[in-house]
Structures are given as C-alpha cells and as structure tokens.
Amino acid sequence: MDRDGNKCRRDNRLAVLPMLIYGAVYLTNILINGIGVRPHSNDWYGFVKWGLPVGLAIFAGLCLITWFAGALMRLCSSRFGRKKMLNDERE
C-alpha cells in the first residue's frame, strides 16, 4: 500500500511472482527433459499433453487468476479492514 492507504499494482505483481517462478521452473523442466510417458511423465499436471502452446496458455491463465485473486483479497482487506479500524478507534 502507498502512504495514503491505497492499494498498489506493485502488491499484486508481487503476489504473482511465486507463480511465475514456479511456472518457469516447471516449463524449463519439460523443455529440458521432455514430457515423457505416464507414469514417468515430467508433465505432472498434464498441462502440456495437448501441446506446448496450450500449456503456455494454461500457464498464462493461471497467472491471471492468481493476479485477480490477489486483487480481490486486497480489495476485501481494504474495505473491511478500514471499517474494523474505524470501529476500533471509536470505542
């Protein structure tokens, strides 16, 4: 949050950072070692069984979902957190 208590886009980018790191390692593993055949597949979640472009699209979608979840949590926190703080100050 900035000094005025407003939510920052930087906070949501930080929420997506672990997802981006994990996805980069996951996709790098698939590119280096190949997809493989079940039960010894390197594609643990089955994201790339339809091809790498579909796997990348799924990864991008998951990053967007994570970003929106972070934005929703921040919105709820700012709305309900401020009300609770105001009520605590009045008492």
C-alpha positions in Angstrom: 0.0 0.0 0.0 1.1 3.5 -0.5 1.2 6.2 2.2 -2.4 7.1 1.8 -3.6 3.6 2.3 -4.5 3.0 -1.3 -3.7 -0.4 -2.9 -0.8 -0.5 -5.3 -0.5 -2.6 -8.5 3.0 -3.5 -7.3 1.5 -5.5 -4.5 -0.5 -7.7 -7.0 2.6 -8.2 -9.1 4.4 -9.4 -6.0 1.5 -11.9 -5.4 2.0 -13.4 -8.9 5.8 -13.6 -8.6 5.9 -17.1 -6.9 3.6 -18.4 -9.6 5.8 -17.1 -12.3 8.9 -18.6 -10.7 7.3 -22.0 -10.2 5.8 -22.0 -13.8 9.2 -21.1 -15.3 10.9 -23.9 -13.4 8.1 -26.3 -14.4 8.2 -25.4 -18.1 12.0 -25.4 -18.1 11.9 -29.0 -16.7 9.6 -30.0 -19.5 11.7 -28.4 -22.2 14.9 -30.0 -20.9 13.7 -33.4 -20.0 10.7 -33.8 -22.4 7.2 -34.6 -21.5 7.8 -38.4 -21.1 5.2 -41.2 -20.8 3.0 -42.0 -17.9 3.7 -43.0 -15.1 7.1 -41.4 -15.5 5.9 -38.2 -17.1 7.6 -34.8 -16.4 4.3 -33.1 -17.0 3.0 -33.7 -13.5 -0.3 -31.7 -14.0 -1.0 -32.7 -17.6 -0.8 -29.1 -18.9 1.3 -29.9 -21.9 -0.4 -33.1 -23.1 -2.2 -31.0 -25.8 1.0 -29.3 -26.9 3.3 -26.6 -25.6 1.2 -23.6 -26.9 -1.8 -24.9 -24.9 0.4 -25.4 -21.9 1.7 -21.8 -22.1 -1.9 -20.6 -22.5 -2.9 -22.5 -19.3 0.1 -21.1 -17.5 -0.9 -17.5 -18.6 -4.5 -18.1 -17.4 -3.3 -19.4 -14.1 -1.2 -16.3 -13.6 -4.2 -14.1 -14.4 -6.4 -16.0 -12.0 -3.7 -15.5 -9.3 -3.5 -11.8 -10.0 -7.3 -11.4 -9.8 -7.4 -13.4 -6.6 -4.7 -11.1 -5.1 -6.6 -8.0 -6.2 -9.9 -9.4 -4.8 -8.2 -10.2 -1.4 -6.6 -6.7 -1.3 -10.0 -5.1 -2.1 -11.8 -7.0 0.6 -9.0 -6.3 3.1 -9.1 -2.6 2.3 -12.8 -2.3 2.6 -13.4 -4.5 5.7 -10.1 -3.7 7.3 -10.8 0.0 7.3 -14.3 -0.4 8.8 -12.8 -2.5 11.6 -10.1 0.1 12.2 -12.6 2.9 12.3 -14.9 0.9 14.7 -11.9 0.1 17.0 -10.9 3.8 17.1 -14.5 4.9 18.0 -14.6 2.6 21.0 
